[in-house]
Amino acid sequence: MEDTERHWQRRRDLEGGKELGIWLLIDGGAVERELYVESHEYRGGAFDVFTYADGDWIHEGEFETATDAFAAAGQALAESDAPVADT
């Protein structure tokens, strides 16, 4: 898939530390939205899913396990009108 086509792309090179999963919604080569799965275990928390667009962070949910957080992120990607690029 070319960067000029609107699509979600997982960015494993940006993952690390508390960021367990990062997907970028690419449109015309620019990032339109970001989707994060984060661990807050280091501070006694659970796992969270966030989106970021237009300078705003939106907390999509808190989950007890990483598996549940990734399932929620997967659901958000599936419900999006943009395809997910194979990585």
N, CA, C and O atoms as a Maestro MAE file, in Angstrom:
{
 s_m_m2io_version
 :::
 2.0.0
}

f_m_ct {
 s_m_title
 :::
 protein
 m_atom[348] {
  # First column is atom index #
  i_m_mmod_type
  r_m_x_coord
  r_m_y_coord
  r_m_z_coord
  i_m_residue_number
  s_m_chain_name
  s_m_pdb_residue_name
  s_m_pdb_atom_name
  i_m_atomic_number
  :::
  1 25 0.844 -1.172 0.000 1 A "MET " " N  " 7
  2 3 0.000 0.000 0.000 1 A "MET " " CA " 6
  3 2 0.893 1.241 0.000 1 A "MET " " C  " 6
  4 15 1.859 1.319 0.759 1 A "MET " " O  " 8
  5 25 0.568 2.193 -0.844 2 A "GLU " " N  " 7
  6 3 1.372 3.409 -0.948 2 A "GLU " " CA " 6
  7 2 0.950 4.426 0.109 2 A "GLU " " C  " 6
  8 15 -0.205 4.454 0.534 2 A "GLU " " O  " 8
  9 25 1.899 5.259 0.526 3 A "ASP " " N  " 7
  10 3 1.607 6.262 1.546 3 A "ASP " " CA " 6
  11 2 0.605 7.308 1.081 3 A "ASP " " C  " 6
  12 15 0.053 8.033 1.908 3 A "ASP " " O  " 8
  13 25 0.359 7.404 -0.210 4 A "THR " " N  " 7
  14 3 -0.617 8.375 -0.698 4 A "THR " " CA " 6
  15 2 -2.048 7.884 -0.501 4 A "THR " " C  " 6
  16 15 -2.984 8.684 -0.532 4 A "THR " " O  " 8
  17 25 -2.231 6.574 -0.297 5 A "GLU " " N  " 7
  18 3 -3.555 6.016 -0.045 5 A "GLU " " CA " 6
  19 2 -3.853 6.076 1.448 5 A "GLU " " C  " 6
  20 15 -2.973 5.806 2.266 5 A "GLU " " O  " 8
  21 25 -5.075 6.423 1.809 6 A "ARG " " N  " 7
  22 3 -5.466 6.511 3.222 6 A "ARG " " CA " 6
  23 2 -5.492 5.112 3.823 6 A "ARG " " C  " 6
  24 15 -6.195 4.229 3.333 6 A "ARG " " O  " 8
  25 25 -4.707 4.914 4.906 7 A "HIS " " N  " 7
  26 3 -4.617 3.605 5.545 7 A "HIS " " CA " 6
  27 2 -3.983 3.718 6.930 7 A "HIS " " C  " 6
  28 15 -3.313 4.701 7.246 7 A "HIS " " O  " 8
  29 25 -4.211 2.687 7.748 8 A "TRP " " N  " 7
  30 3 -3.551 2.556 9.039 8 A "TRP " " CA " 6
  31 2 -2.263 1.774 8.844 8 A "TRP " " C  " 6
  32 15 -2.232 0.788 8.108 8 A "TRP " " O  " 8
  33 25 -1.211 2.213 9.500 9 A "GLN " " N  " 7
  34 3 0.078 1.532 9.417 9 A "GLN " " CA " 6
  35 2 0.642 1.373 10.827 9 A "GLN " " C  " 6
  36 15 0.759 2.350 11.567 9 A "GLN " " O  " 8
  37 25 0.987 0.143 11.194 10 A "ARG " " N  " 7
  38 3 1.599 -0.076 12.504 10 A "ARG " " CA " 6
  39 2 3.044 0.385 12.451 10 A "ARG " " C  " 6
  40 15 3.753 0.123 11.479 10 A "ARG " " O  " 8
  41 25 3.477 1.073 13.497 11 A "ARG " " N  " 7
  42 3 4.830 1.610 13.549 11 A "ARG " " CA " 6
  43 2 5.583 0.967 14.693 11 A "ARG " " C  " 6
  44 15 5.728 1.551 15.767 11 A "ARG " " O  " 8
  45 25 6.063 -0.248 14.453 12 A "ARG " " N  " 7
  46 3 6.813 -0.978 15.483 12 A "ARG " " CA " 6
  47 2 8.107 -0.255 15.861 12 A "ARG " " C  " 6
  48 15 8.601 -0.423 16.976 12 A "ARG " " O  " 8
  49 25 8.660 0.547 14.948 13 A "ASP " " N  " 7
  50 3 9.892 1.268 15.248 13 A "ASP " " CA " 6
  51 2 9.671 2.364 16.293 13 A "ASP " " C  " 6
  52 15 10.634 2.840 16.894 13 A "ASP " " O  " 8
  53 25 8.427 2.768 16.515 14 A "LEU " " N  " 7
  54 3 8.122 3.783 17.522 14 A "LEU " " CA " 6
  55 2 7.717 3.171 18.855 14 A "LEU " " C  " 6
  56 15 7.595 3.875 19.857 14 A "LEU " " O  " 8
  57 25 7.509 1.850 18.863 15 A "GLU " " N  " 7
  58 3 7.050 1.170 20.069 15 A "GLU " " CA " 6
  59 2 8.215 0.897 21.014 15 A "GLU " " C  " 6
  60 15 9.341 0.656 20.581 15 A "GLU " " O  " 8
  61 25 7.932 0.938 22.277 16 A "GLY " " N  " 7
  62 3 8.940 0.674 23.295 16 A "GLY " " CA " 6
  63 2 8.561 1.374 24.573 16 A "GLY " " C  " 6
  64 15 7.791 2.335 24.554 16 A "GLY " " O  " 8
  65 25 9.086 0.911 25.674 17 A "GLY " " N  " 7
  66 3 8.706 1.510 26.949 17 A "GLY " " CA " 6
  67 2 7.243 1.254 27.230 17 A "GLY " " C  " 6
  68 15 6.802 0.105 27.219 17 A "GLY " " O  " 8
  69 25 6.486 2.302 27.480 18 A "LYS " " N  " 7
  70 3 5.067 2.125 27.790 18 A "LYS " " CA " 6
  71 2 4.209 1.956 26.539 18 A "LYS " " C  " 6
  72 15 3.077 1.482 26.637 18 A "LYS " " O  " 8
  73 25 4.722 2.332 25.360 19 A "GLU " " N  " 7
  74 3 3.962 2.196 24.118 19 A "GLU " " CA " 6
  75 2 4.094 0.774 23.591 19 A "GLU " " C  " 6
  76 15 5.144 0.395 23.071 19 A "GLU " " O  " 8
  77 25 3.029 -0.012 23.726 20 A "LEU " " N  " 7
  78 3 3.051 -1.408 23.287 20 A "LEU " " CA " 6
  79 2 2.612 -1.560 21.838 20 A "LEU " " C  " 6
  80 15 3.050 -2.481 21.148 20 A "LEU " " O  " 8
  81 25 1.758 -0.669 21.379 21 A "GLY " " N  " 7
  82 3 1.272 -0.727 20.003 21 A "GLY " " CA " 6
  83 2 0.963 0.672 19.515 21 A "GLY " " C  " 6
  84 15 0.313 1.451 20.212 21 A "GLY " " O  " 8
  85 25 1.431 0.995 18.307 22 A "ILE " " N  " 7
  86 3 1.169 2.311 17.721 22 A "ILE " " CA " 6
  87 2 0.767 2.114 16.267 22 A "ILE " " C  " 6
  88 15 1.470 1.459 15.497 22 A "ILE " " O  " 8
  89 25 -0.373 2.689 15.903 23 A "TRP " " N  " 7
  90 3 -0.812 2.699 14.512 23 A "TRP " " CA " 6
  91 2 -1.030 4.146 14.109 23 A "TRP " " C  " 6
  92 15 -1.557 4.946 14.881 23 A "TRP " " O  " 8
  93 25 -0.618 4.473 12.892 24 A "LEU " " N  " 7
  94 3 -0.797 5.816 12.354 24 A "LEU " " CA " 6
  95 2 -1.754 5.745 11.176 24 A "LEU " " C  " 6
  96 15 -1.618 4.883 10.308 24 A "LEU " " O  " 8
  97 25 -2.726 6.656 11.148 25 A "LEU " " N  " 7
  98 3 -3.623 6.766 10.005 25 A "LEU " " CA " 6
  99 2 -2.974 7.739 9.034 25 A "LEU " " C  " 6
  100 15 -2.912 8.943 9.282 25 A "LEU " " O  " 8
  101 25 -2.494 7.199 7.931 26 A "ILE " " N  " 7
  102 3 -1.775 7.975 6.924 26 A "ILE " " CA " 6
  103 2 -2.753 8.374 5.821 26 A "ILE " " C  " 6
  104 15 -3.505 7.539 5.319 26 A "ILE " " O  " 8
  105 25 -2.737 9.640 5.452 27 A "ASP " " N  " 7
  106 3 -3.575 10.125 4.354 27 A "ASP " " CA " 6
  107 2 -2.745 11.096 3.532 27 A "ASP " " C  " 6
  108 15 -2.353 12.157 4.015 27 A "ASP " " O  " 8
  109 25 -2.483 10.727 2.292 28 A "GLY " " N  " 7
  110 3 -1.683 11.580 1.428 28 A "GLY " " CA " 6
  111 2 -0.267 11.771 1.928 28 A "GLY " " C  " 6
  112 15 0.350 12.801 1.657 28 A "GLY " " O  " 8
  113 25 0.259 10.798 2.654 29 A "GLY " " N  " 7
  114 3 1.613 10.874 3.177 29 A "GLY " " CA " 6
  115 2 1.720 11.571 4.523 29 A "GLY " " C  " 6
  116 15 2.799 11.603 5.115 29 A "GLY " " O  " 8
  117 25 0.606 12.136 5.024 30 A "ALA " " N  " 7
  118 3 0.611 12.829 6.317 30 A "ALA " " CA " 6
  119 2 -0.142 12.003 7.355 30 A "ALA " " C  " 6
  120 15 -1.054 11.248 7.022 30 A "ALA " " O  " 8
  121 25 0.250 12.156 8.608 31 A "VAL " " N  " 7
  122 3 -0.423 11.455 9.704 31 A "VAL " " CA " 6
  123 2 -1.687 12.233 10.080 31 A "VAL " " C  " 6
  124 15 -1.624 13.406 10.449 31 A "VAL " " O  " 8
  125 25 -2.831 11.557 9.978 32 A "GLU " " N  " 7
  126 3 -4.123 12.168 10.295 32 A "GLU " " CA " 6
  127 2 -4.551 11.869 11.734 32 A "GLU " " C  " 6
  128 15 -5.149 12.714 12.400 32 A "GLU " " O  " 8
  129 25 -4.243 10.673 12.201 33 A "ARG " " N  " 7
  130 3 -4.659 10.225 13.537 33 A "ARG " " CA " 6
  131 2 -3.662 9.182 14.023 33 A "ARG " " C  " 6
  132 15 -3.011 8.513 13.221 33 A "ARG " " O  " 8
  133 25 -3.547 9.049 15.331 34 A "GLU " " N  " 7
  134 3 -2.672 8.048 15.937 34 A "GLU " " CA " 6
  135 2 -3.486 7.219 16.923 34 A "GLU " " C  " 6
  136 15 -4.392 7.735 17.577 34 A "GLU " " O  " 8
  137 25 -3.161 5.935 17.026 35 A "LEU " " N  " 7
  138 3 -3.825 5.018 17.951 35 A "LEU " " CA " 6
  139 2 -2.743 4.326 18.770 35 A "LEU " " C  " 6
  140 15 -1.809 3.749 18.214 35 A "LEU " " O  " 8
  141 25 -2.872 4.385 20.083 36 A "TYR " " N  " 7
  142 3 -1.855 3.839 20.983 36 A "TYR " " CA " 6
  143 2 -2.447 2.814 21.936 36 A "TYR " " C  " 6
  144 15 -3.563 2.983 22.427 36 A "TYR " " O  " 8
  145 25 -1.693 1.748 22.195 37 A "VAL " " N  " 7
  146 3 -1.935 0.846 23.319 37 A "VAL " " CA " 6
  147 2 -0.756 1.060 24.254 37 A "VAL " " C  " 6
  148 15 0.398 0.858 23.875 37 A "VAL " " O  " 8
  149 25 -1.059 1.472 25.482 38 A "GLU " " N  " 7
  150 3 0.001 1.789 26.437 38 A "GLU " " CA " 6
  151 2 -0.149 0.980 27.715 38 A "GLU " " C  " 6
  152 15 -1.257 0.654 28.142 38 A "GLU " " O  " 8
  153 25 0.994 0.663 28.315 39 A "SER " " N  " 7
  154 3 1.034 0.007 29.616 39 A "SER " " CA " 6
  155 2 1.325 1.054 30.677 39 A "SER " " C  " 6
  156 15 2.234 1.870 30.525 39 A "SER " " O  " 8
  157 25 0.552 1.025 31.744 40 A "HIS " " N  " 7
  158 3 0.819 1.901 32.881 40 A "HIS " " CA " 6
  159 2 1.114 1.068 34.126 40 A "HIS " " C  " 6
  160 15 0.916 1.512 35.257 40 A "HIS " " O  " 8
  161 25 1.595 -0.157 33.881 41 A "GLU " " N  " 7
  162 3 1.965 -1.050 34.985 41 A "GLU " " CA " 6
  163 2 3.095 -0.462 35.823 41 A "GLU " " C  " 6
  164 15 3.165 -0.703 37.028 41 A "GLU " " O  " 8
  165 25 3.978 0.306 35.191 42 A "TYR " " N  " 7
  166 3 5.125 0.879 35.893 42 A "TYR " " CA " 6
  167 2 4.702 1.819 37.014 42 A "TYR " " C  " 6
  168 15 5.473 2.080 37.938 42 A "TYR " " O  " 8
  169 25 3.468 2.328 36.930 43 A "ARG " " N  " 7
  170 3 2.968 3.214 37.984 43 A "ARG " " CA " 6
  171 2 1.753 2.616 38.700 43 A "ARG " " C  " 6
  172 15 0.967 3.327 39.327 43 A "ARG " " O  " 8
  173 25 1.624 1.292 38.590 44 A "GLY " " N  " 7
  174 3 0.551 0.597 39.286 44 A "GLY " " CA " 6
  175 2 -0.771 0.586 38.554 44 A "GLY " " C  " 6
  176 15 -1.792 0.193 39.118 44 A "GLY " " O  " 8
  177 25 -0.766 1.019 37.290 45 A "GLY " " N  " 7
  178 3 -1.998 1.065 36.504 45 A "GLY " " CA " 6
  179 2 -2.174 -0.156 35.633 45 A "GLY " " C  " 6
  180 15 -1.474 -1.158 35.785 45 A "GLY " " O  " 8
  181 25 -3.103 -0.057 34.735 46 A "ALA " " N  " 7
  182 3 -3.418 -1.167 33.839 46 A "ALA " " CA " 6
  183 2 -2.942 -0.814 32.430 46 A "ALA " " C  " 6
  184 15 -1.835 -0.304 32.252 46 A "ALA " " O  " 8
  185 25 -3.769 -1.084 31.447 47 A "PHE " " N  " 7
  186 3 -3.444 -0.824 30.048 47 A "PHE " " CA " 6
  187 2 -4.493 0.118 29.478 47 A "PHE " " C  " 6
  188 15 -5.678 -0.003 29.788 47 A "PHE " " O  " 8
  189 25 -4.060 1.050 28.648 48 A "ASP " " N  " 7
  190 3 -4.966 2.049 28.097 48 A "ASP " " CA " 6
  191 2 -4.861 2.103 26.583 48 A "ASP " " C  " 6
  192 15 -3.832 1.771 25.994 48 A "ASP " " O  " 8
  193 25 -5.957 2.530 25.976 49 A "VAL " " N  " 7
  194 3 -5.986 2.796 24.543 49 A "VAL " " CA " 6
  195 2 -6.318 4.278 24.385 49 A "VAL " " C  " 6
  196 15 -7.283 4.778 24.964 49 A "VAL " " O  " 8
  197 25 -5.500 4.969 23.590 50 A "PHE " " N  " 7
  198 3 -5.672 6.389 23.324 50 A "PHE " " CA " 6
  199 2 -5.668 6.634 21.824 50 A "PHE " " C  " 6
  200 15 -5.058 5.883 21.063 50 A "PHE " " O  " 8
  201 25 -6.353 7.689 21.406 51 A "THR " " N  " 7
  202 3 -6.174 8.206 20.054 51 A "THR " " CA " 6
  203 2 -5.708 9.652 20.181 51 A "THR " " C  " 6
  204 15 -5.975 10.330 21.174 51 A "THR " " O  " 8
  205 25 -5.008 10.100 19.149 52 A "TYR " " N  " 7
  206 3 -4.505 11.467 19.106 52 A "TYR " " CA " 6
  207 2 -4.761 12.017 17.717 52 A "TYR " " C  " 6
  208 15 -4.343 11.430 16.719 52 A "TYR " " O  " 8
  209 25 -5.447 13.144 17.657 53 A "ALA " " N  " 7
  210 3 -5.690 13.828 16.384 53 A "ALA " " CA " 6
  211 2 -5.975 15.298 16.673 53 A "ALA " " C  " 6
  212 15 -6.578 15.637 17.691 53 A "ALA " " O  " 8
  213 25 -5.545 16.139 15.792 54 A "ASP " " N  " 7
  214 3 -5.811 17.578 15.896 54 A "ASP " " CA " 6
  215 2 -5.395 18.162 17.244 54 A "ASP " " C  " 6
  216 15 -6.047 19.069 17.761 54 A "ASP " " O  " 8
  217 25 -4.308 17.639 17.807 55 A "GLY " " N  " 7
  218 3 -3.791 18.163 19.058 55 A "GLY " " CA " 6
  219 2 -4.518 17.693 20.303 55 A "GLY " " C  " 6
  220 15 -4.235 18.174 21.401 55 A "GLY " " O  " 8
  221 25 -5.455 16.754 20.152 56 A "ASP " " N  " 7
  222 3 -6.230 16.269 21.295 56 A "ASP " " CA " 6
  223 2 -5.989 14.790 21.549 56 A "ASP " " C  " 6
  224 15 -6.018 13.980 20.623 56 A "ASP " " O  " 8
  225 25 -5.749 14.440 22.821 57 A "TRP " " N  " 7
  226 3 -5.660 13.045 23.253 57 A "TRP " " CA " 6
  227 2 -7.041 12.615 23.707 57 A "TRP " " C  " 6
  228 15 -7.694 13.326 24.470 57 A "TRP " " O  " 8
  229 25 -7.490 11.463 23.247 58 A "ILE " " N  " 7
  230 3 -8.781 10.915 23.658 58 A "ILE " " CA " 6
  231 2 -8.531 9.550 24.285 58 A "ILE " " C  " 6
  232 15 -7.977 8.651 23.652 58 A "ILE " " O  " 8
  233 25 -8.950 9.410 25.539 59 A "HIS " " N  " 7
  234 3 -8.804 8.139 26.248 59 A "HIS " " CA " 6
  235 2 -9.955 7.240 25.818 59 A "HIS " " C  " 6
  236 15 -11.114 7.513 26.129 59 A "HIS " " O  " 8
  237 25 -9.632 6.172 25.105 60 A "GLU " " N  " 7
  238 3 -10.648 5.264 24.570 60 A "GLU " " CA " 6
  239 2 -11.044 4.185 25.565 60 A "GLU " " C  " 6
  240 15 -12.110 3.584 25.431 60 A "GLU " " O  " 8
  241 25 -10.201 3.930 26.563 61 A "GLY " " N  " 7
  242 3 -10.565 2.936 27.565 61 A "GLY " " CA " 6
  243 2 -9.381 2.423 28.346 61 A "GLY " " C  " 6
  244 15 -8.234 2.513 27.908 61 A "GLY " " O  " 8
  245 25 -9.681 1.876 29.524 62 A "GLU " " N  " 7
  246 3 -8.686 1.245 30.383 62 A "GLU " " CA " 6
  247 2 -9.029 -0.235 30.472 62 A "GLU " " C  " 6
  248 15 -10.199 -0.604 30.574 62 A "GLU " " O  " 8
  249 25 -7.996 -1.087 30.433 63 A "PHE " " N  " 7
  250 3 -8.195 -2.529 30.369 63 A "PHE " " CA " 6
  251 2 -7.263 -3.220 31.354 63 A "PHE " " C  " 6
  252 15 -6.153 -2.755 31.609 63 A "PHE " " O  " 8
  253 25 -7.726 -4.327 31.899 64 A "GLU " " N  " 7
  254 3 -6.953 -5.070 32.892 64 A "GLU " " CA " 6
  255 2 -5.748 -5.786 32.285 64 A "GLU " " C  " 6
  256 15 -4.725 -5.951 32.950 64 A "GLU " " O  " 8
  257 25 -5.865 -6.210 31.028 65 A "THR " " N  " 7
  258 3 -4.781 -6.967 30.395 65 A "THR " " CA " 6
  259 2 -4.383 -6.335 29.069 65 A "THR " " C  " 6
  260 15 -5.166 -5.625 28.439 65 A "THR " " O  " 8
  261 25 -3.154 -6.609 28.662 66 A "ALA " " N  " 7
  262 3 -2.688 -6.142 27.353 66 A "ALA " " CA " 6
  263 2 -3.518 -6.775 26.243 66 A "ALA " " C  " 6
  264 15 -3.802 -6.129 25.234 66 A "ALA " " O  " 8
  265 25 -3.907 -8.029 26.423 67 A "THR " " N  " 7
  266 3 -4.727 -8.719 25.420 67 A "THR " " CA " 6
  267 2 -6.037 -7.983 25.196 67 A "THR " " C  " 6
  268 15 -6.464 -7.808 24.055 67 A "THR " " O  " 8
  269 25 -6.681 -7.548 26.278 68 A "ASP " " N  " 7
  270 3 -7.938 -6.809 26.154 68 A "ASP " " CA " 6
  271 2 -7.725 -5.451 25.489 68 A "ASP " " C  " 6
  272 15 -8.552 -5.017 24.687 68 A "ASP " " O  " 8
  273 25 -6.626 -4.783 25.817 69 A "ALA " " N  " 7
  274 3 -6.334 -3.481 25.213 69 A "ALA " " CA " 6
  275 2 -6.073 -3.626 23.718 69 A "ALA " " C  " 6
  276 15 -6.548 -2.816 22.923 69 A "ALA " " O  " 8
  277 25 -5.320 -4.654 23.333 70 A "PHE " " N  " 7
  278 3 -5.072 -4.879 21.906 70 A "PHE " " CA " 6
  279 2 -6.357 -5.266 21.179 70 A "PHE " " C  " 6
  280 15 -6.545 -4.903 20.018 70 A "PHE " " O  " 8
  281 25 -7.238 -5.998 21.851 71 A "ALA " " N  " 7
  282 3 -8.526 -6.348 21.238 71 A "ALA " " CA " 6
  283 2 -9.350 -5.090 20.980 71 A "ALA " " C  " 6
  284 15 -9.988 -4.972 19.934 71 A "ALA " " O  " 8
  285 25 -9.342 -4.152 21.921 72 A "ALA " " N  " 7
  286 3 -10.067 -2.893 21.744 72 A "ALA " " CA " 6
  287 2 -9.464 -2.068 20.612 72 A "ALA " " C  " 6
  288 15 -10.192 -1.475 19.817 72 A "ALA " " O  " 8
  289 25 -8.142 -2.031 20.539 73 A "ALA " " N  " 7
  290 3 -7.483 -1.316 19.440 73 A "ALA " " CA " 6
  291 2 -7.828 -1.971 18.108 73 A "ALA " " C  " 6
  292 15 -8.100 -1.282 17.125 73 A "ALA " " O  " 8
  293 25 -7.816 -3.298 18.076 74 A "GLY " " N  " 7
  294 3 -8.178 -4.021 16.856 74 A "GLY " " CA " 6
  295 2 -9.602 -3.734 16.429 74 A "GLY " " C  " 6
  296 15 -9.883 -3.612 15.236 74 A "GLY " " O  " 8
  297 25 -10.501 -3.624 17.392 75 A "GLN " " N  " 7
  298 3 -11.897 -3.298 17.087 75 A "GLN " " CA " 6
  299 2 -12.000 -1.892 16.504 75 A "GLN " " C  " 6
  300 15 -12.735 -1.670 15.542 75 A "GLN " " O  " 8
  301 25 -11.267 -0.946 17.080 76 A "ALA " " N  " 7
  302 3 -11.268 0.426 16.561 76 A "ALA " " CA " 6
  303 2 -10.743 0.462 15.131 76 A "ALA " " C  " 6
  304 15 -11.285 1.176 14.287 76 A "ALA " " O  " 8
  305 25 -9.696 -0.300 14.857 77 A "LEU " " N  " 7
  306 3 -9.153 -0.357 13.498 77 A "LEU " " CA " 6
  307 2 -10.161 -0.993 12.545 77 A "LEU " " C  " 6
  308 15 -10.326 -0.526 11.418 77 A "LEU " " O  " 8
  309 25 -10.832 -2.048 12.985 78 A "ALA " " N  " 7
  310 3 -11.811 -2.737 12.141 78 A "ALA " " CA " 6
  311 2 -13.010 -1.846 11.827 78 A "ALA " " C  " 6
  312 15 -13.585 -1.941 10.743 78 A "ALA " " O  " 8
  313 25 -13.387 -0.987 12.761 79 A "GLU " " N  " 7
  314 3 -14.534 -0.102 12.571 79 A "GLU " " CA " 6
  315 2 -14.187 1.145 11.764 79 A "GLU " " C  " 6
  316 15 -15.083 1.878 11.343 79 A "GLU " " O  " 8
  317 25 -12.914 1.390 11.547 80 A "SER " " N  " 7
  318 3 -12.470 2.544 10.770 80 A "SER " " CA " 6
  319 2 -12.805 2.337 9.296 80 A "SER " " C  " 6
  320 15 -12.892 1.205 8.819 80 A "SER " " O  " 8
  321 25 -12.990 3.433 8.592 81 A "ASP " " N  " 7
  322 3 -13.249 3.333 7.154 81 A "ASP " " CA " 6
  323 2 -11.961 3.197 6.340 81 A "ASP " " C  " 6
  324 15 -12.007 3.120 5.112 81 A "ASP " " O  " 8
  325 25 -10.818 3.167 7.018 82 A "ALA " " N  " 7
  326 3 -9.529 3.016 6.334 82 A "ALA " " CA " 6
  327 2 -8.980 1.611 6.581 82 A "ALA " " C  " 6
  328 15 -9.103 1.090 7.689 82 A "ALA " " O  " 8
  329 25 -8.377 0.993 5.563 83 A "PRO " " N  " 7
  330 3 -7.805 -0.342 5.748 83 A "PRO " " CA " 6
  331 2 -6.524 -0.296 6.576 83 A "PRO " " C  " 6
  332 15 -5.899 0.754 6.727 83 A "PRO " " O  " 8
  333 25 -6.154 -1.446 7.102 84 A "VAL " " N  " 7
  334 3 -4.902 -1.592 7.838 84 A "VAL " " CA " 6
  335 2 -3.885 -2.230 6.902 84 A "VAL " " C  " 6
  336 15 -4.136 -3.297 6.341 84 A "VAL " " O  " 8
  337 25 -2.735 -1.578 6.734 85 A "ALA " " N  " 7
  338 3 -1.685 -2.096 5.857 85 A "ALA " " CA " 6
  339 2 -1.025 -3.305 6.491 85 A "ALA " " C  " 6
  340 15 -0.845 -3.351 7.708 85 A "ALA " " O  " 8
  341 25 -0.667 -4.275 5.681 86 A "ASP " " N  " 7
  342 3 0.088 -5.427 6.160 86 A "ASP " " CA " 6
  343 2 1.479 -4.964 6.547 86 A "ASP " " C  " 6
  344 15 2.138 -4.240 5.800 86 A "ASP " " O  " 8
  345 25 1.922 -5.393 7.733 87 A "THR " " N  " 7
  346 3 3.276 -5.012 8.163 87 A "THR " " CA " 6
  347 2 4.057 -6.232 8.532 87 A "THR " " C  " 6
  348 15 5.221 -6.125 8.920 87 A "THR " " O  " 8
  :::
 }
 m_bond[347] {
  # First column is bond index #
  i_m_from
  i_m_to
  i_m_order
  :::
  1 1 2 1
  2 2 3 1
  3 3 4 2
  4 3 5 1
  5 5 6 1
  6 6 7 1
  7 7 8 2
  8 7 9 1
  9 9 10 1
  10 10 11 1
  11 11 12 2
  12 11 13 1
  13 13 14 1
  14 14 15 1
  15 15 16 2
  16 15 17 1
  17 17 18 1
  18 18 19 1
  19 19 20 2
  20 19 21 1
  21 21 22 1
  22 22 23 1
  23 23 24 2
  24 23 25 1
  25 25 26 1
  26 26 27 1
  27 27 28 2
  28 27 29 1
  29 29 30 1
  30 30 31 1
  31 31 32 2
  32 31 33 1
  33 33 34 1
  34 34 35 1
  35 35 36 2
  36 35 37 1
  37 37 38 1
  38 38 39 1
  39 39 40 2
  40 39 41 1
  41 41 42 1
  42 42 43 1
  43 43 44 2
  44 43 45 1
  45 45 46 1
  46 46 47 1
  47 47 48 2
  48 47 49 1
  49 49 50 1
  50 50 51 1
  51 51 52 2
  52 51 53 1
  53 53 54 1
  54 54 55 1
  55 55 56 2
  56 55 57 1
  57 57 58 1
  58 58 59 1
  59 59 60 2
  60 59 61 1
  61 61 62 1
  62 62 63 1
  63 63 64 2
  64 63 65 1
  65 65 66 1
  66 66 67 1
  67 67 68 2
  68 67 69 1
  69 69 70 1
  70 70 71 1
  71 71 72 2
  72 71 73 1
  73 73 74 1
  74 74 75 1
  75 75 76 2
  76 75 77 1
  77 77 78 1
  78 78 79 1
  79 79 80 2
  80 79 81 1
  81 81 82 1
  82 82 83 1
  83 83 84 2
  84 83 85 1
  85 85 86 1
  86 86 87 1
  87 87 88 2
  88 87 89 1
  89 89 90 1
  90 90 91 1
  91 91 92 2
  92 91 93 1
  93 93 94 1
  94 94 95 1
  95 95 96 2
  96 95 97 1
  97 97 98 1
  98 98 99 1
  99 99 100 2
  100 99 101 1
  101 101 102 1
  102 102 103 1
  103 103 104 2
  104 103 105 1
  105 105 106 1
  106 106 107 1
  107 107 108 2
  108 107 109 1
  109 109 110 1
  110 110 111 1
  111 111 112 2
  112 111 113 1
  113 113 114 1
  114 114 115 1
  115 115 116 2
  116 115 117 1
  117 117 118 1
  118 118 119 1
  119 119 120 2
  120 119 121 1
  121 121 122 1
  122 122 123 1
  123 123 124 2
  124 123 125 1
  125 125 126 1
  126 126 127 1
  127 127 128 2
  128 127 129 1
  129 129 130 1
  130 130 131 1
  131 131 132 2
  132 131 133 1
  133 133 134 1
  134 134 135 1
  135 135 136 2
  136 135 137 1
  137 137 138 1
  138 138 139 1
  139 139 140 2
  140 139 141 1
  141 141 142 1
  142 142 143 1
  143 143 144 2
  144 143 145 1
  145 145 146 1
  146 146 147 1
  147 147 148 2
  148 147 149 1
  149 149 150 1
  150 150 151 1
  151 151 152 2
  152 151 153 1
  153 153 154 1
  154 154 155 1
  155 155 156 2
  156 155 157 1
  157 157 158 1
  158 158 159 1
  159 159 160 2
  160 159 161 1
  161 161 162 1
  162 162 163 1
  163 163 164 2
  164 163 165 1
  165 165 166 1
  166 166 167 1
  167 167 168 2
  168 167 169 1
  169 169 170 1
  170 170 171 1
  171 171 172 2
  172 171 173 1
  173 173 174 1
  174 174 175 1
  175 175 176 2
  176 175 177 1
  177 177 178 1
  178 178 179 1
  179 179 180 2
  180 179 181 1
  181 181 182 1
  182 182 183 1
  183 183 184 2
  184 183 185 1
  185 185 186 1
  186 186 187 1
  187 187 188 2
  188 187 189 1
  189 189 190 1
  190 190 191 1
  191 191 192 2
  192 191 193 1
  193 193 194 1
  194 194 195 1
  195 195 196 2
  196 195 197 1
  197 197 198 1
  198 198 199 1
  199 199 200 2
  200 199 201 1
  201 201 202 1
  202 202 203 1
  203 203 204 2
  204 203 205 1
  205 205 206 1
  206 206 207 1
  207 207 208 2
  208 207 209 1
  209 209 210 1
  210 210 211 1
  211 211 212 2
  212 211 213 1
  213 213 214 1
  214 214 215 1
  215 215 216 2
  216 215 217 1
  217 217 218 1
  218 218 219 1
  219 219 220 2
  220 219 221 1
  221 221 222 1
  222 222 223 1
  223 223 224 2
  224 223 225 1
  225 225 226 1
  226 226 227 1
  227 227 228 2
  228 227 229 1
  229 229 230 1
  230 230 231 1
  231 231 232 2
  232 231 233 1
  233 233 234 1
  234 234 235 1
  235 235 236 2
  236 235 237 1
  237 237 238 1
  238 238 239 1
  239 239 240 2
  240 239 241 1
  241 241 242 1
  242 242 243 1
  243 243 244 2
  244 243 245 1
  245 245 246 1
  246 246 247 1
  247 247 248 2
  248 247 249 1
  249 249 250 1
  250 250 251 1
  251 251 252 2
  252 251 253 1
  253 253 254 1
  254 254 255 1
  255 255 256 2
  256 255 257 1
  257 257 258 1
  258 258 259 1
  259 259 260 2
  260 259 261 1
  261 261 262 1
  262 262 263 1
  263 263 264 2
  264 263 265 1
  265 265 266 1
  266 266 267 1
  267 267 268 2
  268 267 269 1
  269 269 270 1
  270 270 271 1
  271 271 272 2
  272 271 273 1
  273 273 274 1
  274 274 275 1
  275 275 276 2
  276 275 277 1
  277 277 278 1
  278 278 279 1
  279 279 280 2
  280 279 281 1
  281 281 282 1
  282 282 283 1
  283 283 284 2
  284 283 285 1
  285 285 286 1
  286 286 287 1
  287 287 288 2
  288 287 289 1
  289 289 290 1
  290 290 291 1
  291 291 292 2
  292 291 293 1
  293 293 294 1
  294 294 295 1
  295 295 296 2
  296 295 297 1
  297 297 298 1
  298 298 299 1
  299 299 300 2
  300 299 301 1
  301 301 302 1
  302 302 303 1
  303 303 304 2
  304 303 305 1
  305 305 306 1
  306 306 307 1
  307 307 308 2
  308 307 309 1
  309 309 310 1
  310 310 311 1
  311 311 312 2
  312 311 313 1
  313 313 314 1
  314 314 315 1
  315 315 316 2
  316 315 317 1
  317 317 318 1
  318 318 319 1
  319 319 320 2
  320 319 321 1
  321 321 322 1
  322 322 323 1
  323 323 324 2
  324 323 325 1
  325 325 326 1
  326 326 327 1
  327 327 328 2
  328 327 329 1
  329 329 330 1
  330 330 331 1
  331 331 332 2
  332 331 333 1
  333 333 334 1
  334 334 335 1
  335 335 336 2
  336 335 337 1
  337 337 338 1
  338 338 339 1
  339 339 340 2
  340 339 341 1
  341 341 342 1
  342 342 343 1
  343 343 344 2
  344 343 345 1
  345 345 346 1
  346 346 347 1
  347 347 348 2
  :::
 }
}
